[in-house]
């Protein structure tokens, strides 16, 4: 995501990630750029899952969404808003959660929690990593 952020201004970012479908497509392409591998059984063949850009293992039928095991996993806000918060925090790490709340029309505490998740990721990894592969089989 940090490479993406460095190359896009706010209008380009808003065009590229203007709806859920575009955000999920980007995540799925990035997540499985080296191919799909089932976390449950290790199989590498899949079919489409029930939700957009999800993948289902053809062996064990386990399904994984594009957001699973990413910083967007279990995110309570829509993916477009989460992308906007991530973009804003990466562009300007000192941005206040009050400003995020005002600009994006989310509760301040919602912005604070997601900003904290992003900052923790950056501090731990040295850059924003979209994926958490610690649970990978």
N, C-alpha and C positions, 0 to 999 in steps of 0.2 A: 504494500500500500504506500510505503514511503516513496518509492520510485514513481508511482502514479501521481502522488501529491505534488512532487517536485516539478512535474511536467504539465500540470493543468492549472489554469486560473479558475476562479469561482464560476464564471459563466460556462467554461468548457466542462468543469466538473458537474454542474447542474444539468447540462445537456446530456452528458454521458451516463449519469445516474439519476435520471428524472423519474423513474418508476420502479416498482418492486421487481418487475421482470428483468430490467436491465441490471439491477444490482445482483439479483440471484444468478443471472447468466454469467456475470463477471466472476462472482465467487465460485461457481461450479467450474468454470474454465481454469481458474487459478488453482483451485483445490485439487482437481484431477488432471492437471497438466501432464503429469507423468503416468497417467492411467489410474483406473479404479482398482482398489484392492479392498475387499470386504474386511472390516475390522473384527467381525465375529469369526469367520472361518478362513480368511485369507484368499478366497477365490477371486479371480479377476474378471469374470464375465458378469455383465449386469444388463438390466433392462430399465426402462423408465419407471420411476416411483409414482406414488399417488399425487404428490405435490410437484409444483414446477421445479425443474432441475434437480429433483431427488433421484437417487439411483438405488435400485433394488438388486441384491445379489441373486443370481439365477440358481445358485446351489442351496443356500440356507434361507433365502427369501427375506433376509434382514434389509431394512431400508434405511438409508442415510440421506438427510437433507443437505442442501448446499451450505446451510449455516451451522450444521452440527460440527462440533470441535473447532469452532472459530471464535473470534471475539464476539461474534453476533449470536452465539449459541444461548438460548434462553433469554434473549433480549426482549424486554417488555414493550419496546416501542417498535414502530414499523421500520423495516430495513432501510428505507430511504432516509428517514430521520437519523438512524444510527450511522449511516454513511456520512451524513452532513455533520454530525457531531465529531466523528473521527477525522474528517477533512479539516474542520475548524480547529480542533485540538492539535493536529499535526502541523498545520500552517502557523498557528499561534498558540504555543503551549501555555502561555500565561492568560489566555482568555478566561474570563470569569464564568462560572456556571450561571450567574444571573444574566449575563449577556447572551449566553447560549439559550437560556430559557426565553428571553425576550425575542431573540431573532428567530428561533425555531418553534416557539409556542408550545414548549413542553414545560412541565413542572421543574422547578429549580433542582429539586432532589433527584429527579430522573436524570437530568443532565449531569449532576454531580456524580452519581453512581456510575454512569457510563464513561464519563471523563476519567474517573479514578481507575476503571478497568483498563482504559487505553494507556494512561500514564504508567500504571503498574506493568503493563506489557512492555512498554518502551524502556522502562528502567531495568527490567529483567533481561530483555533481549538486545537492548541497544538500538532497536528500531521497532516500528510497529509490525508485528507478525500477526497475520490474520488467523493463523492456525495454531492450535495447541496439539502437538503430536505426542505429548507425554503418555496418552492413553492408547497409543497405537500398538496393535498386537505384533 
